[in-house]
Amino acid sequence: MSYKILISDPLNDDGIQPLLDRDDMLIDIQTDLTDEQLLEIISNYDALLVRSQTQVTRELIEKGVNLKIIGRAGVGVDNIDLDAATENGIIVVNAPNANTNSAAEHTMAMMMSLSRKIPQAYASLKSKRWERGKFLGTELKGKTLGIVGLGRIGAEVAFRAKGQRMNVIAFDPFLTEEKAEQMGVQYGTFEEVIQAGDFITVHTPLLKSTKHLINADAFKQMKDGVHILNCARGGIIDEEALYDAVVSKKVAGAALDVFEEEPATDNPLLELPEVIVTPHLGASTVEAQENVAVDVSHDVIQFLEEGSVQNPVNLPSVPKEILSKIEPYFHLAEKLGRFLSYLTEDVIRGVNISYSGDLTDVEVAPLTRNAVRGLLRRYHGIHINDVNALYLAERKDITVNENKTMNAKGFTNLINIEVTTDSGKHQVAGTLLNGLGARIVKVDHYRVDVTPEGHIVFIYHNDQPGVIGKMGNLLGEHDVNIATMQVDRADVGGDAVMLLKVDKDMKEDTLTVLEQLEEIKAVRTINL
């Protein structure tokens, strides 16, 4: 059987050679198609390979009635409508590992250039000026490198920095002290890392929780004369705060490969001589471009031949007879995992998912993926999905177990998720009620009845008279409207919890005031 494959963006010639070598695959390279032309011909192809130029829209996907796989030669899939691909049974693959070395090397190149002021000295001499005394640098040896985000790229940077005889301290939500010791780096909290670093580099995805992670408050905690690097994603560093920190000499120098808005030709940071920049070149090497094309090419071949891939991005098709039984629980499983992620501040060691009642006689693996996706999405954002959730959990040394039991504790069906951390355990349970939809029915050992939607304020407090009134008055003073309230307690006068459904996300100043009430033990704001 022959397959037709369209390559609509320029890809490295050597990278697509595995496809070109196949007699059973007809490769059509057309990199100058208009959107209209692409729509006209896409139905002829079994596979589509793109970079970032081609916009793989819902309309294009629905026109591609024979498409089986879409390959993105790179990491990001912002130009592909993943929901549409999943709905139409089309697998999407990318190349998440192929540019790791390139990005790590670029970070080190930027760090060395920053420390020795190489770009400034280069520009000076090219302008016919010999200013040898002007560009006094600093050595990396003996300096402390603070790494925020110790994923694939962050770990490679740490390895290289140790080769420069730097001291490395790192923070990552999933980093444990044991793993840090194995890697030969010092374990630290976010605050400890930014306070200790002579050089600080960020390697996190851009999420709501990481946007402007390096802000004015963070700069205040840093050493005077610190050096800052961002070769990850624009927006992790607050550029206005960075500008002020450089001008005030708090930051001695910054190296940026990415910006909040690109192209960044008018960015005020370009005016500062202490700031060195490159135009998003982290993955721009011959090897990286070849590697991403090779990885995607091999995945296309493997999927068309065997139906499996190494780097899936979306959920593969589920047989209809299984899908019809478990589809109603997809939403519940993800929301339970997401809810639980807000209760867990410590490093997650294990996840135990128990299915009861009606769920004991169906295939629950897709539900487990959904639950783990919900649990990890707070940290990985849109980059985590049903297919890569278990893979990422394994990379983070998180053990995932699933089991079935007939004991549904009085419910027709029940999903119970428990996470284990170094400091203890948290659990949440939910069910589908006929005609009423999804419900959270248990949090830790407290009984509740909450719809897993919207903005929820979860409060641990002492069971005392007047507590509810105090909190209600305080929230009213801060313009927070309570839609519903659930309360449960362990014992009279003992520990208790309160779940408030509110109309909008609670502001930080309101949260701070609420936490100051003497009856309050802890407050979590949960956005579902």
NUDREN-32751 format. One record per residue (C-alpha): residue number from 1; residue in one letter; y, x, z. Coordinates in Angstrom, 1 decimal, m for minus. Layout:
! NUDREN-32751
{pt NUM 'A' {Y X Z}},
...
! end
This chain:
! NUDREN-32751
{pt 1 'M' {0.0 0.0 0.0}},
{pt 2 'S' {3.4 1.3 m0.9}},
{pt 3 'Y' {6.6 0.9 1.1}},
{pt 4 'K' {10.2 1.0 m0.1}},
{pt 5 'I' {12.7 2.8 2.2}},
{pt 6 'L' {16.5 2.7 1.7}},
{pt 7 'I' {18.6 5.5 3.1}},
{pt 8 'S' {22.2 4.1 3.0}},
{pt 9 'D' {24.0 7.0 4.9}},
{pt 10 'P' {24.0 10.7 4.2}},
{pt 11 'L' {21.1 12.4 6.0}},
{pt 12 'N' {20.0 16.0 6.2}},
{pt 13 'D' {17.8 16.8 3.2}},
{pt 14 'D' {15.2 18.7 5.2}},
{pt 15 'G' {15.2 16.0 7.8}},
{pt 16 'I' {14.0 13.3 5.4}},
{pt 17 'Q' {11.4 15.6 3.8}},
{pt 18 'P' {8.5 14.0 5.7}},
{pt 19 'L' {9.4 10.8 3.9}},
{pt 20 'L' {9.9 12.5 0.5}},
{pt 21 'D' {6.4 14.1 0.8}},
{pt 22 'R' {4.7 10.8 1.0}},
{pt 23 'D' {3.1 9.3 m2.1}},
{pt 24 'D' {2.9 5.8 m0.6}},
{pt 25 'M' {6.6 5.6 0.2}},
{pt 26 'L' {9.3 5.0 m2.4}},
{pt 27 'I' {12.6 6.6 m1.1}},
{pt 28 'D' {15.8 5.2 m2.4}},
{pt 29 'I' {18.9 7.1 m1.4}},
{pt 30 'Q' {22.2 5.2 m2.0}},
{pt 31 'T' {25.0 6.3 0.2}},
{pt 32 'D' {27.9 4.7 m1.6}},
{pt 33 'L' {27.0 1.0 m1.4}},
{pt 34 'T' {29.6 m1.6 m0.5}},
{pt 35 'D' {28.7 m4.2 2.1}},
{pt 36 'E' {28.2 m6.7 m0.7}},
{pt 37 'Q' {25.9 m4.5 m2.7}},
{pt 38 'L' {23.8 m3.7 0.3}},
{pt 39 'L' {23.4 m7.4 1.1}},
{pt 40 'E' {22.2 m8.0 m2.5}},
{pt 41 'I' {19.4 m5.4 m2.4}},
{pt 42 'I' {18.3 m5.2 1.2}},
{pt 43 'S' {15.5 m7.8 0.7}},
{pt 44 'N' {13.7 m5.2 m1.5}},
{pt 45 'Y' {13.1 m2.8 1.4}},
{pt 46 'D' {10.6 m2.4 4.2}},
{pt 47 'A' {12.7 0.2 6.1}},
{pt 48 'L' {16.4 1.1 6.4}},
{pt 49 'L' {17.7 4.4 7.6}},
{pt 50 'V' {21.3 4.8 8.6}},
{pt 51 'R' {23.7 7.0 10.7}},
{pt 52 'S' {26.9 5.4 11.9}},
{pt 53 'Q' {28.5 4.5 8.6}},
{pt 54 'T' {26.4 1.5 7.6}},
{pt 55 'Q' {27.1 m1.6 9.7}},
{pt 56 'V' {23.7 m3.3 10.2}},
{pt 57 'T' {25.0 m6.8 10.9}},
{pt 58 'R' {23.1 m10.0 11.7}},
{pt 59 'E' {23.8 m11.1 8.1}},
{pt 60 'L' {22.3 m8.0 6.7}},
{pt 61 'I' {19.3 m8.2 9.0}},
{pt 62 'E' {18.7 m11.9 8.0}},
{pt 63 'K' {18.9 m11.0 4.3}},
{pt 64 'G' {16.4 m8.2 4.8}},
{pt 65 'V' {13.4 m10.6 4.8}},
{pt 66 'N' {11.0 m7.7 4.2}},
{pt 67 'L' {12.5 m5.3 6.7}},
{pt 68 'K' {10.0 m4.0 9.3}},
{pt 69 'I' {11.9 m1.1 10.9}},
{pt 70 'I' {15.5 0.2 11.1}},
{pt 71 'G' {16.0 3.9 11.9}},
{pt 72 'R' {19.2 5.3 13.4}},
{pt 73 'A' {19.5 9.0 12.8}},
{pt 74 'G' {21.3 9.7 16.1}},
{pt 75 'V' {21.6 8.4 19.6}},
{pt 76 'G' {24.0 5.4 19.6}},
{pt 77 'V' {23.1 2.1 18.0}},
{pt 78 'D' {26.5 0.4 18.2}},
{pt 79 'N' {26.4 m0.2 14.5}},
{pt 80 'I' {23.2 m2.2 14.7}},
{pt 81 'D' {22.9 m5.8 15.9}},
{pt 82 'L' {19.9 m5.3 18.2}},
{pt 83 'D' {19.6 m8.9 19.2}},
{pt 84 'A' {19.4 m10.0 15.6}},
{pt 85 'A' {16.8 m7.3 14.8}},
{pt 86 'T' {14.7 m8.4 17.8}},
{pt 87 'E' {14.9 m12.0 16.9}},
{pt 88 'N' {13.7 m11.2 13.4}},
{pt 89 'G' {10.8 m9.1 14.6}},
{pt 90 'I' {12.4 m5.8 13.3}},
{pt 91 'I' {11.8 m2.7 15.4}},
{pt 92 'V' {14.8 m0.3 15.8}},
{pt 93 'V' {14.3 3.4 16.5}},
{pt 94 'N' {16.7 6.2 17.2}},
{pt 95 'A' {16.6 9.9 18.0}},
{pt 96 'P' {17.6 10.3 21.7}},
{pt 97 'N' {16.3 13.8 22.2}},
{pt 98 'A' {17.3 15.5 19.0}},
{pt 99 'N' {20.8 16.5 20.0}},
{pt 100 'T' {20.1 17.6 23.6}},
{pt 101 'N' {20.2 21.3 22.9}},
{pt 102 'S' {23.3 21.0 20.6}},
{pt 103 'A' {25.3 19.0 23.2}},
{pt 104 'A' {24.3 21.4 26.0}},
{pt 105 'E' {25.2 24.5 24.0}},
{pt 106 'H' {28.6 22.9 23.0}},
{pt 107 'T' {29.3 22.3 26.7}},
{pt 108 'M' {28.6 25.9 27.5}},
{pt 109 'A' {30.7 27.1 24.6}},
{pt 110 'M' {33.6 24.9 25.8}},
{pt 111 'M' {33.2 26.2 29.4}},
{pt 112 'M' {33.3 29.8 28.3}},
{pt 113 'S' {36.2 29.2 26.0}},
{pt 114 'L' {38.0 27.4 28.8}},
{pt 115 'S' {37.4 30.2 31.3}},
{pt 116 'R' {38.5 33.0 29.0}},
{pt 117 'K' {41.3 31.0 27.2}},
{pt 118 'I' {39.8 31.9 23.8}},
{pt 119 'P' {41.4 29.1 21.7}},
{pt 120 'Q' {44.9 29.9 23.1}},
{pt 121 'A' {44.5 33.6 22.5}},
{pt 122 'Y' {43.1 32.9 19.0}},
{pt 123 'A' {46.1 30.7 18.1}},
{pt 124 'S' {48.5 33.3 19.5}},
{pt 125 'L' {47.1 36.2 17.5}},
{pt 126 'K' {46.8 34.1 14.3}},
{pt 127 'S' {50.5 33.5 14.7}},
{pt 128 'K' {51.0 37.3 14.6}},
{pt 129 'R' {51.7 37.7 18.3}},
{pt 130 'W' {49.9 40.3 20.5}},
{pt 131 'E' {50.1 38.7 24.0}},
{pt 132 'R' {47.2 40.5 25.8}},
{pt 133 'G' {48.7 40.0 29.2}},
{pt 134 'K' {49.2 36.3 28.8}},
{pt 135 'F' {45.6 35.2 28.7}},
{pt 136 'L' {44.1 36.3 32.0}},
{pt 137 'G' {40.7 34.5 32.3}},
{pt 138 'T' {38.1 34.0 35.0}},
{pt 139 'E' {34.4 34.8 35.1}},
{pt 140 'L' {31.7 32.3 35.4}},
{pt 141 'K' {29.5 34.5 37.5}},
{pt 142 'G' {29.5 33.4 41.2}},
{pt 143 'K' {31.5 30.2 40.4}},
{pt 144 'T' {30.1 26.8 41.3}},
{pt 145 'L' {29.4 24.3 38.6}},
{pt 146 'G' {29.5 20.7 39.6}},
{pt 147 'I' {27.4 18.4 37.3}},
{pt 148 'V' {27.9 14.7 37.4}},
{pt 149 'G' {24.9 13.2 35.6}},
{pt 150 'L' {21.6 15.2 35.5}},
{pt 151 'G' {19.8 13.6 32.6}},
{pt 152 'R' {18.5 15.5 29.6}},
{pt 153 'I' {21.8 17.1 28.6}},
{pt 154 'G' {23.0 17.7 32.2}},
{pt 155 'A' {19.7 19.4 33.1}},
{pt 156 'E' {20.0 21.7 30.0}},
{pt 157 'V' {23.5 22.6 31.1}},
{pt 158 'A' {22.3 23.4 34.6}},
{pt 159 'F' {19.6 25.7 33.2}},
{pt 160 'R' {22.1 27.6 31.1}},
{pt 161 'A' {24.7 27.8 33.8}},
{pt 162 'K' {22.1 29.4 36.1}},
{pt 163 'G' {21.6 32.0 33.4}},
{pt 164 'Q' {25.3 32.8 33.7}},
{pt 165 'R' {24.6 33.3 37.5}},
{pt 166 'M' {26.6 30.3 38.5}},
{pt 167 'N' {25.8 28.2 41.5}},
{pt 168 'V' {25.0 24.6 40.4}},
{pt 169 'I' {25.4 21.5 42.5}},
{pt 170 'A' {24.6 18.1 40.9}},
{pt 171 'F' {24.8 14.4 41.4}},
{pt 172 'D' {22.8 11.7 39.7}},
{pt 173 'P' {21.9 8.2 41.0}},
{pt 174 'F' {18.2 9.1 40.5}},
{pt 175 'L' {18.2 12.7 41.7}},
{pt 176 'T' {16.3 13.4 44.9}},
{pt 177 'E' {16.6 16.5 47.1}},
{pt 178 'E' {13.0 17.4 46.2}},
{pt 179 'K' {13.7 17.2 42.4}},
{pt 180 'A' {16.9 19.2 42.8}},
{pt 181 'E' {15.0 21.9 44.6}},
{pt 182 'Q' {12.4 22.0 41.9}},
{pt 183 'M' {15.1 22.5 39.3}},
{pt 184 'G' {16.8 25.2 41.3}},
{pt 185 'V' {20.1 23.2 41.8}},
{pt 186 'Q' {21.8 22.0 45.0}},
{pt 187 'Y' {21.6 18.3 45.6}},
{pt 188 'G' {24.9 16.6 46.4}},
{pt 189 'T' {26.7 13.2 46.5}},
{pt 190 'F' {29.4 12.5 44.0}},
{pt 191 'E' {32.0 13.5 46.5}},
{pt 192 'E' {30.2 16.7 47.5}},
{pt 193 'V' {29.9 17.7 43.8}},
{pt 194 'I' {33.6 17.2 42.9}},
{pt 195 'Q' {34.7 18.9 46.1}},
{pt 196 'A' {32.5 22.0 45.6}},
{pt 197 'G' {32.9 22.6 41.9}},
{pt 198 'D' {35.1 25.4 40.5}},
{pt 199 'F' {34.0 23.9 37.1}},
{pt 200 'I' {33.1 20.2 36.8}},
{pt 201 'T' {31.3 18.7 33.8}},
{pt 202 'V' {30.3 15.1 33.3}},
{pt 203 'H' {27.1 14.0 31.5}},
{pt 204 'T' {26.7 10.2 32.2}},
{pt 205 'P' {26.7 7.3 29.8}},
{pt 206 'L' {29.9 5.3 29.7}},
{pt 207 'L' {29.3 2.2 31.8}},
{pt 208 'K' {31.5 m0.1 33.9}},
{pt 209 'S' {30.5 2.0 36.9}},
{pt 210 'T' {31.4 5.3 35.2}},
{pt 211 'K' {34.6 4.3 33.4}},
{pt 212 'H' {37.3 6.5 34.9}},
{pt 213 'L' {34.8 7.9 37.4}},
{pt 214 'I' {37.0 11.0 37.4}},
{pt 215 'N' {40.3 9.4 38.4}},
{pt 216 'A' {43.4 10.2 40.4}},
{pt 217 'D' {41.5 9.9 43.7}},
{pt 218 'A' {38.7 12.2 42.5}},
{pt 219 'F' {41.2 14.8 41.4}},
{pt 220 'K' {42.8 14.8 44.9}},
{pt 221 'Q' {39.4 15.7 46.3}},
{pt 222 'M' {38.9 18.7 44.0}},
{pt 223 'K' {39.7 22.3 44.6}},
{pt 224 'D' {43.1 23.5 43.5}},
{pt 225 'G' {42.8 25.2 40.1}},
{pt 226 'V' {39.6 23.4 39.1}},
{pt 227 'H' {38.4 23.3 35.5}},
{pt 228 'I' {37.2 20.0 34.0}},
{pt 229 'L' {34.9 19.4 31.0}},
{pt 230 'N' {33.8 16.2 29.2}},
{pt 231 'C' {31.4 16.6 26.2}},
{pt 232 'A' {29.7 13.3 27.0}},
{pt 233 'R' {31.7 10.1 26.5}},
{pt 234 'G' {35.4 9.3 26.3}},
{pt 235 'G' {36.6 7.2 29.2}},
{pt 236 'I' {34.5 8.8 31.9}},
{pt 237 'I' {37.7 10.8 32.8}},
{pt 238 'D' {40.9 8.9 33.3}},
{pt 239 'E' {43.1 10.7 30.7}},
{pt 240 'E' {46.4 9.7 32.3}},
{pt 241 'A' {45.2 11.0 35.7}},
{pt 242 'L' {44.0 14.2 34.0}},
{pt 243 'Y' {47.3 14.7 32.3}},
{pt 244 'D' {49.1 14.5 35.6}},
{pt 245 'A' {46.6 16.8 37.3}},
{pt 246 'V' {47.1 19.4 34.7}},
{pt 247 'V' {50.9 19.2 34.8}},
{pt 248 'S' {50.8 19.5 38.6}},
{pt 249 'K' {48.5 22.6 38.3}},
{pt 250 'K' {45.8 20.8 40.4}},
{pt 251 'V' {43.6 21.3 37.3}},
{pt 252 'A' {43.9 24.8 35.8}},
{pt 253 'G' {42.3 23.8 32.5}},
{pt 254 'A' {40.3 21.1 30.8}},
{pt 255 'A' {37.9 21.1 27.8}},
{pt 256 'L' {37.4 17.8 26.0}},
{pt 257 'D' {35.1 17.0 23.1}},
{pt 258 'V' {35.5 13.2 23.5}},
{pt 259 'F' {38.3 10.8 24.1}},
{pt 260 'E' {38.9 7.2 25.1}},
{pt 261 'E' {40.3 6.4 21.6}},
{pt 262 'E' {39.1 8.4 18.6}},
{pt 263 'P' {40.5 9.8 16.4}},
{pt 264 'A' {42.6 11.3 19.1}},
{pt 265 'T' {45.3 13.0 17.0}},
{pt 266 'D' {48.2 11.5 19.0}},
{pt 267 'N' {46.7 12.0 22.5}},
{pt 268 'P' {49.3 13.4 25.0}},
{pt 269 'L' {46.7 15.8 26.3}},
{pt 270 'L' {46.9 17.7 23.0}},
{pt 271 'E' {50.4 18.8 24.0}},
{pt 272 'L' {49.2 20.7 27.1}},
{pt 273 'P' {48.3 24.4 26.5}},
{pt 274 'E' {45.8 24.3 29.3}},
{pt 275 'V' {43.7 21.7 27.5}},
{pt 276 'I' {41.3 22.8 24.8}},
{pt 277 'V' {39.8 20.2 22.5}},
{pt 278 'T' {37.2 19.6 19.7}},
{pt 279 'P' {36.8 16.5 17.6}},
{pt 280 'H' {33.6 15.1 19.0}},
{pt 281 'L' {31.3 18.0 17.8}},
{pt 282 'G' {28.6 17.8 20.5}},
{pt 283 'A' {25.9 16.9 18.0}},
{pt 284 'S' {27.4 18.6 15.0}},
{pt 285 'T' {25.0 21.4 14.2}},
{pt 286 'V' {22.7 21.8 11.3}},
{pt 287 'E' {19.7 21.8 13.6}},
{pt 288 'A' {20.7 18.6 15.4}},
{pt 289 'Q' {21.4 16.8 12.2}},
{pt 290 'E' {18.1 17.9 10.8}},
{pt 291 'N' {16.3 17.0 14.0}},
{pt 292 'V' {17.6 13.5 14.2}},
{pt 293 'A' {16.6 12.8 10.6}},
{pt 294 'V' {13.1 14.3 11.3}},
{pt 295 'D' {12.6 12.3 14.4}},
{pt 296 'V' {13.5 9.0 12.7}},
{pt 297 'S' {11.5 9.8 9.6}},
{pt 298 'H' {8.4 10.4 11.6}},
{pt 299 'D' {8.9 7.2 13.6}},
{pt 300 'V' {9.3 5.2 10.3}},
{pt 301 'I' {6.0 6.7 9.0}},
{pt 302 'Q' {4.1 6.2 12.2}},
{pt 303 'F' {5.3 2.5 12.5}},
{pt 304 'L' {4.5 1.6 8.9}},
{pt 305 'E' {1.1 3.2 9.2}},
{pt 306 'E' {0.1 2.5 12.8}},
{pt 307 'G' {2.5 0.0 14.2}},
{pt 308 'S' {3.7 2.3 17.0}},
{pt 309 'V' {6.8 4.5 17.5}},
{pt 310 'Q' {8.0 7.3 19.8}},
{pt 311 'N' {11.6 6.2 20.3}},
{pt 312 'P' {12.0 2.4 20.2}},
{pt 313 'V' {15.3 0.9 21.1}},
{pt 314 'N' {14.5 m2.8 21.1}},
{pt 315 'L' {11.6 m5.1 22.0}},
{pt 316 'P' {8.8 m5.2 19.5}},
{pt 317 'S' {7.4 m8.5 18.4}},
{pt 318 'V' {5.2 m10.4 20.9}},
{pt 319 'P' {2.4 m12.6 19.6}},
{pt 320 'K' {3.6 m16.2 19.5}},
{pt 321 'E' {0.8 m17.6 21.7}},
{pt 322 'I' {1.8 m15.1 24.5}},
{pt 323 'L' {5.5 m15.5 23.9}},
{pt 324 'S' {5.4 m19.2 24.3}},
{pt 325 'K' {3.9 m18.8 27.8}},
{pt 326 'I' {6.1 m16.1 29.2}},
{pt 327 'E' {9.4 m16.5 27.4}},
{pt 328 'P' {10.8 m18.9 30.1}},
{pt 329 'Y' {10.4 m16.2 32.7}},
{pt 330 'F' {12.2 m13.4 30.7}},
{pt 331 'H' {15.6 m14.4 32.1}},
{pt 332 'L' {14.3 m14.7 35.7}},
{pt 333 'A' {12.6 m11.3 35.7}},
{pt 334 'E' {15.7 m9.5 34.4}},
{pt 335 'K' {18.0 m11.2 36.8}},
{pt 336 'L' {15.8 m10.5 39.8}},
{pt 337 'G' {15.8 m6.8 38.9}},
{pt 338 'R' {19.5 m6.8 38.4}},
{pt 339 'F' {20.1 m8.5 41.7}},
{pt 340 'L' {17.9 m6.0 43.5}},
{pt 341 'S' {19.8 m3.1 42.0}},
{pt 342 'Y' {22.9 m4.1 43.9}},
{pt 343 'L' {21.1 m4.0 47.3}},
{pt 344 'T' {19.7 m0.5 46.7}},
{pt 345 'E' {22.1 2.4 47.2}},
{pt 346 'D' {19.4 5.1 47.8}},
{pt 347 'V' {17.2 6.8 45.2}},
{pt 348 'I' {14.5 4.4 44.0}},
{pt 349 'R' {11.0 5.8 44.5}},
{pt 350 'G' {8.8 2.9 43.5}},
{pt 351 'V' {8.9 m0.7 42.2}},
{pt 352 'N' {6.2 m3.2 43.1}},
{pt 353 'I' {6.2 m6.5 41.1}},
{pt 354 'S' {3.9 m9.3 42.1}},
{pt 355 'Y' {3.2 m12.4 40.0}},
{pt 356 'S' {1.8 m15.5 41.6}},
{pt 357 'G' {0.8 m19.1 40.7}},
{pt 358 'D' {1.0 m20.0 37.1}},
{pt 359 'L' {1.7 m16.4 36.2}},
{pt 360 'T' {m1.7 m15.1 37.2}},
{pt 361 'D' {m3.4 m16.1 33.9}},
{pt 362 'V' {m0.8 m14.8 31.4}},
{pt 363 'E' {0.1 m11.3 30.1}},
{pt 364 'V' {3.0 m10.2 32.3}},
{pt 365 'A' {3.7 m6.7 30.9}},
{pt 366 'P' {6.8 m7.9 29.0}},
{pt 367 'L' {8.1 m9.5 32.2}},
{pt 368 'T' {7.6 m6.2 34.0}},
{pt 369 'R' {9.7 m4.4 31.3}},
{pt 370 'N' {12.4 m7.0 31.7}},
{pt 371 'A' {12.4 m6.7 35.5}},
{pt 372 'V' {12.7 m2.9 35.3}},
{pt 373 'R' {15.4 m3.2 32.7}},
{pt 374 'G' {17.4 m5.4 35.0}},
{pt 375 'L' {16.9 m3.0 37.9}},
{pt 376 'L' {18.0 0.1 35.9}},
{pt 377 'R' {20.7 m1.5 33.7}},
{pt 378 'R' {23.3 m1.0 36.4}},
{pt 379 'Y' {22.9 2.7 35.8}},
{pt 380 'H' {22.1 2.9 32.1}},
{pt 381 'G' {24.1 m0.1 30.7}},
{pt 382 'I' {23.2 m1.2 27.2}},
{pt 383 'H' {21.2 2.0 26.6}},
{pt 384 'I' {18.3 0.5 28.5}},
{pt 385 'N' {16.1 m2.2 27.0}},
{pt 386 'D' {12.7 m3.8 27.3}},
{pt 387 'V' {11.0 m1.1 25.4}},
{pt 388 'N' {12.5 2.0 27.0}},
{pt 389 'A' {12.8 0.7 30.5}},
{pt 390 'L' {9.4 1.9 31.7}},
{pt 391 'Y' {9.8 5.2 29.9}},
{pt 392 'L' {13.2 5.8 31.7}},
{pt 393 'A' {11.7 4.8 35.0}},
{pt 394 'E' {8.9 7.4 34.5}},
{pt 395 'R' {11.5 10.0 33.6}},
{pt 396 'K' {13.3 9.2 36.9}},
{pt 397 'D' {10.0 9.6 38.8}},
{pt 398 'I' {9.9 5.9 39.7}},
{pt 399 'T' {6.4 4.5 40.1}},
{pt 400 'V' {6.1 0.9 38.7}},
{pt 401 'N' {3.2 m1.2 39.9}},
{pt 402 'E' {2.3 m4.8 38.9}},
{pt 403 'N' {m0.2 m7.1 40.5}},
{pt 404 'K' {m1.2 m10.8 40.5}},
{pt 405 'T' {m2.0 m13.0 43.4}},
{pt 406 'M' {m2.9 m16.7 43.8}},
{pt 407 'N' {m0.6 m17.0 46.9}},
{pt 408 'A' {2.6 m18.4 45.4}},
{pt 409 'K' {3.9 m19.3 48.9}},
{pt 410 'G' {4.2 m23.0 48.1}},
{pt 411 'F' {5.8 m22.5 44.6}},
{pt 412 'T' {4.2 m23.3 41.3}},
{pt 413 'N' {5.2 m19.8 40.1}},
{pt 414 'L' {6.7 m16.8 41.8}},
{pt 415 'I' {7.9 m13.3 40.9}},
{pt 416 'N' {8.5 m10.9 43.8}},
{pt 417 'I' {10.0 m7.5 43.2}},
{pt 418 'E' {10.1 m4.8 45.9}},
{pt 419 'V' {11.7 m1.4 45.7}},
{pt 420 'T' {10.9 1.5 47.9}},
{pt 421 'T' {13.5 4.2 48.7}},
{pt 422 'D' {13.7 7.1 51.2}},
{pt 423 'S' {15.5 4.8 53.6}},
{pt 424 'G' {13.3 1.8 53.4}},
{pt 425 'K' {12.5 m1.3 51.2}},
{pt 426 'H' {14.3 m4.2 49.7}},
{pt 427 'Q' {12.8 m7.2 47.9}},
{pt 428 'V' {13.8 m10.3 46.0}},
{pt 429 'A' {11.7 m13.2 44.9}},
{pt 430 'G' {12.4 m15.9 42.3}},
{pt 431 'T' {10.8 m19.0 40.7}},
{pt 432 'L' {11.4 m21.4 37.9}},
{pt 433 'L' {11.8 m25.0 39.2}},
{pt 434 'N' {11.0 m27.8 36.8}},
{pt 435 'G' {14.2 m29.3 35.5}},
{pt 436 'L' {16.4 m27.0 37.6}},
{pt 437 'G' {15.8 m23.6 36.1}},
{pt 438 'A' {15.7 m20.1 37.7}},
{pt 439 'R' {16.2 m19.7 41.4}},
{pt 440 'I' {16.3 m16.8 43.8}},
{pt 441 'V' {14.3 m18.0 46.8}},
{pt 442 'K' {14.0 m14.9 49.0}},
{pt 443 'V' {16.0 m11.8 49.7}},
{pt 444 'D' {14.3 m9.3 52.0}},
{pt 445 'H' {12.8 m11.6 54.6}},
{pt 446 'Y' {15.5 m14.2 54.3}},
{pt 447 'R' {14.9 m17.6 52.6}},
{pt 448 'V' {17.6 m18.7 50.2}},
{pt 449 'D' {18.1 m20.9 47.1}},
{pt 450 'V' {20.5 m19.4 44.7}},
{pt 451 'T' {20.9 m19.6 40.9}},
{pt 452 'P' {20.9 m16.1 39.5}},
{pt 453 'E' {24.1 m16.3 37.6}},
{pt 454 'G' {27.7 m15.3 37.9}},
{pt 455 'H' {29.5 m13.6 40.8}},
{pt 456 'I' {27.7 m13.4 44.1}},
{pt 457 'V' {28.9 m11.9 47.4}},
{pt 458 'F' {25.9 m10.9 49.6}},
{pt 459 'I' {26.8 m10.4 53.2}},
{pt 460 'Y' {24.8 m8.9 56.1}},
{pt 461 'H' {26.3 m10.1 59.4}},
{pt 462 'N' {25.6 m11.1 63.0}},
{pt 463 'D' {24.7 m14.7 63.7}},
{pt 464 'Q' {27.7 m15.7 65.8}},
{pt 465 'P' {29.8 m18.9 66.0}},
{pt 466 'G' {32.9 m18.8 63.9}},
{pt 467 'V' {31.7 m16.1 61.4}},
{pt 468 'I' {31.5 m18.5 58.5}},
{pt 469 'G' {35.0 m19.8 59.3}},
{pt 470 'K' {36.5 m16.3 59.5}},
{pt 471 'M' {35.1 m15.3 56.2}},
{pt 472 'G' {36.1 m18.6 54.5}},
{pt 473 'N' {39.7 m18.3 55.7}},
{pt 474 'L' {39.9 m14.6 54.7}},
{pt 475 'L' {38.6 m15.3 51.2}},
{pt 476 'G' {40.9 m18.2 50.8}},
{pt 477 'E' {43.9 m16.0 51.7}},
{pt 478 'H' {42.8 m13.6 49.0}},
{pt 479 'D' {42.5 m16.4 46.4}},
{pt 480 'V' {38.7 m16.3 46.2}},
{pt 481 'N' {37.2 m19.7 45.6}},
{pt 482 'I' {33.7 m20.3 47.0}},
{pt 483 'A' {31.5 m22.4 44.7}},
{pt 484 'T' {28.3 m22.5 46.9}},
{pt 485 'M' {27.1 m20.9 50.1}},
{pt 486 'Q' {23.6 m20.0 51.4}},
{pt 487 'V' {23.0 m18.8 55.0}},
{pt 488 'D' {19.8 m17.7 56.7}},
{pt 489 'R' {19.0 m15.8 59.9}},
{pt 490 'A' {16.2 m13.9 61.5}},
{pt 491 'D' {16.8 m15.1 65.0}},
{pt 492 'V' {19.5 m17.1 66.9}},
{pt 493 'G' {22.3 m14.6 67.5}},
{pt 494 'G' {20.5 m11.9 65.5}},
{pt 495 'D' {20.7 m10.6 62.0}},
{pt 496 'A' {21.8 m13.0 59.3}},
{pt 497 'V' {22.7 m13.1 55.6}},
{pt 498 'M' {25.1 m15.1 53.6}},
{pt 499 'L' {25.2 m15.5 49.8}},
{pt 500 'L' {28.4 m16.9 48.3}},
{pt 501 'K' {28.8 m17.9 44.7}},
{pt 502 'V' {32.5 m17.2 43.8}},
{pt 503 'D' {34.5 m18.0 40.6}},
{pt 504 'K' {35.4 m14.4 39.8}},
{pt 505 'D' {34.6 m10.8 40.7}},
{pt 506 'M' {36.0 m9.8 44.1}},
{pt 507 'K' {38.8 m7.2 44.1}},
{pt 508 'E' {38.4 m4.0 46.0}},
{pt 509 'D' {41.1 m4.7 48.5}},
{pt 510 'T' {39.5 m8.1 49.4}},
{pt 511 'L' {36.1 m6.3 49.9}},
{pt 512 'T' {37.7 m3.7 52.1}},
{pt 513 'V' {39.3 m6.4 54.4}},
{pt 514 'L' {36.1 m8.3 54.5}},
{pt 515 'E' {34.1 m5.3 55.6}},
{pt 516 'Q' {36.5 m4.7 58.5}},
{pt 517 'L' {35.5 m7.9 60.3}},
{pt 518 'E' {33.5 m6.8 63.3}},
{pt 519 'E' {30.7 m9.3 62.7}},
{pt 520 'I' {30.1 m7.9 59.2}},
{pt 521 'K' {27.4 m5.2 58.8}},
{pt 522 'A' {27.5 m4.8 55.0}},
{pt 523 'V' {28.9 m6.5 51.9}},
{pt 524 'R' {27.5 m6.3 48.3}},
{pt 525 'T' {29.3 m7.8 45.3}},
{pt 526 'I' {26.7 m8.7 42.7}},
{pt 527 'N' {27.5 m9.6 39.1}},
{pt 528 'L' {24.8 m11.3 37.1}},
! end
